[in-house]
Amino acid sequence: MAKVCGICGKGPVFGHNVSHANNKTRKVWYPNLHKIKTLKAGRTIHMKVCSRCLRSGLITKAA
C-alpha cells in the first residue's frame, strides 16, 4: 500500500478546497512519510513511517 504509515496506518485524508465564492474542488492531504531502515524482529527492513511515529520513538532505526 502506498502513502500509508507502516506503524500507525495513517493514510490520505480527503476533503474539499472551499473558495470565498463557496466553490468546492477535490483536495487530498497526504501524511508526512519518510522511507527509513528499521530493525524489526532482529532484521533490517525498509519502511515508510510518518514523522509523528519517528519523533515519538515508536521505531528503532538501523545503522
N, C-alpha and C positions, 0 to 999 in steps of 0.2 A: 504494500500500500504506500502510495506516495503522499508526501506532505502531512504525515502523521507522526507524532512523537512516539518513540519506541518504549518509553517508560510510562507516561501518564495517558497516552492515547489522544492527546489534544490534536484537533484537526481543523480544517477550514470552517469558518462561520459565514453564513450567507445573510444578506440583507439588501438594503436599498441606499443609494445616494439620493438625498432629497434636496432639490433646489429651492431657492426662495419662492419660485412660482409653483412649488409643490409638484414638480415633475419628478418621477421616480425612475431610476435606472438601476440595473443589477449591480451588486457590489459583492466582492469576496474578500474576507480578511484571512490571511494565512498566518499560522504560528511562526515564531522566530526559531527555525530549526538549524542545528549545526551537525555536520557529519563528523563524528569522532570515533576513535578507537577506544573500546571499553573492555574491562575484564568482567566476564560473566561465566560462572562455574569453572574458574581456572583457565579459561580460554580467552584469547583476544578476538573480538568481533567488531565490525563496523556497525554503528547505529546512528539513526537520525534522532537527536534529542533536542527538546526545546530548551530555551535559555533558562527558564524557571527551574527545570529539573537539574541543569548543570549548576546553577547558583546555589540551590538548596542542598547539594551534595548527595543526591539520590543515586549517583553512579560513581564508579571509580575509574579514572582514566588510565589507559595503558600507556606505557612508555615507548 
